[in-house]
Amino acid sequence: MDDTVHVRYMVSDVAKSVEFYTSHLGFEVETNFAPAFGSVRRGNLRLLLAGPQSSAGRPMSDGEVPGPGGWNRIHFVVTDLEAEVSRLKSEGCTFRNEMVTGPGGSQVLLLDPSGNIIELFQAAAQA
């Protein structure tokens, strides 16, 4: 069985999304059929980027149209969250919130160009 994890994000602009994930988060382009569809890969994560013109963007039988956003997200563990946030802000990236710290660690929500969320997380130091 393939160990690849496949996640689909609905995006507003495939070309901008491919650029975002490859420029800021270390993904490599797998396919780019903009404006309809693209896919990028980072390790064993394959991220499918489906635009409004893709088959995944077609209206459902009840008329609802799939779109980007929501609260589901991919989750990346980082070793230095403050440094990652600083780097991404300097590259013009947008965040949904300020860093939040709890008993398990710290997190912040990065937004892709379509408003999909990427969680960056740093685990708390173990005593």
C-alpha positions in Angstrom: 0.0 0.0 0.0 1.2 3.5 -0.8 2.1 5.6 2.2 1.2 8.8 0.5 -1.5 11.0 2.2 -3.8 12.8 -0.3 -5.6 15.9 0.8 -7.8 18.0 -1.5 -8.1 21.8 -1.0 -10.6 23.8 -3.0 -8.8 26.9 -4.2 -9.9 30.1 -6.0 -6.7 30.3 -8.2 -4.7 27.2 -8.9 -1.6 29.1 -10.2 -1.4 31.3 -7.1 -1.9 28.3 -4.9 0.9 26.3 -6.6 3.2 29.3 -6.3 2.3 29.7 -2.6 2.9 26.1 -1.5 6.1 25.8 -3.5 7.6 29.2 -2.6 6.7 29.3 1.1 6.2 25.8 2.4 8.7 23.6 0.5 6.3 21.7 -1.7 7.4 20.5 -5.2 5.1 20.8 -8.2 3.7 17.4 -9.3 1.1 18.6 -11.9 -0.1 22.0 -13.0 -3.2 22.2 -15.1 -4.1 25.7 -14.1 -6.7 27.1 -14.0 -8.5 23.8 -13.3 -6.2 21.7 -11.2 -2.7 21.2 -9.8 -1.0 19.0 -7.3 2.1 19.6 -5.1 4.0 17.2 -2.9 6.0 17.5 0.3 7.3 14.2 1.6 4.5 11.8 1.7 1.8 14.5 1.5 0.2 15.1 -1.9 -1.9 18.2 -1.8 -4.5 18.4 -4.6 -5.4 22.0 -5.5 -8.8 22.0 -7.2 -10.0 25.3 -8.8 -13.6 26.2 -9.7 -13.2 24.8 -13.2 -12.2 21.3 -11.9 -14.5 18.4 -11.6 -14.3 18.7 -7.8 -15.6 22.3 -8.2 -18.9 21.3 -9.9 -22.1 22.0 -8.0 -23.5 19.2 -5.9 -27.0 17.7 -6.7 -28.5 20.1 -4.2 -26.9 23.1 -6.0 -24.2 23.8 -3.3 -20.9 24.8 -4.9 -17.7 23.5 -3.3 -15.3 26.3 -2.2 -12.2 27.1 -0.2 -12.0 27.9 3.4 -13.4 26.2 6.5 -11.6 25.1 9.6 -10.1 21.8 8.5 -6.4 22.1 7.8 -3.1 20.4 7.2 -0.8 20.5 10.2 3.0 21.0 10.1 5.2 20.5 13.1 8.1 23.0 13.3 11.0 23.3 15.6 11.0 27.1 15.9 7.6 28.6 15.4 8.6 32.2 16.0 11.3 32.0 13.3 8.8 30.4 10.9 6.2 33.1 11.5 8.9 35.8 11.1 10.1 34.2 7.8 6.6 33.8 6.3 5.6 37.4 7.3 8.7 38.7 5.7 7.6 36.9 2.5 4.2 38.6 2.6 2.2 35.6 3.9 -1.1 36.2 5.8 -2.0 34.7 9.1 -5.5 34.1 10.5 -4.5 34.7 14.1 -1.7 35.5 16.4 0.3 32.7 18.0 -1.6 30.7 20.6 0.1 28.8 23.4 -1.4 26.0 25.5 -0.2 23.0 27.5 0.8 21.0 24.4 2.6 23.7 22.6 2.1 26.8 20.4 0.3 27.2 17.1 -0.6 29.7 14.5 -2.9 29.6 11.5 -1.4 30.5 8.1 -3.7 31.3 5.2 -3.1 30.2 1.6 -4.2 32.6 -1.2 -7.7 31.1 -1.2 -8.2 31.3 2.6 -7.4 27.6 3.3 -5.7 27.1 6.7 -2.3 25.6 7.4 -1.5 25.1 11.0 2.1 25.6 12.1 2.7 23.9 15.5 5.6 23.7 17.9 5.3 21.2 20.7 5.9 22.3 24.3 9.3 21.5 25.8 9.1 18.3 27.8 10.3 18.5 31.4 
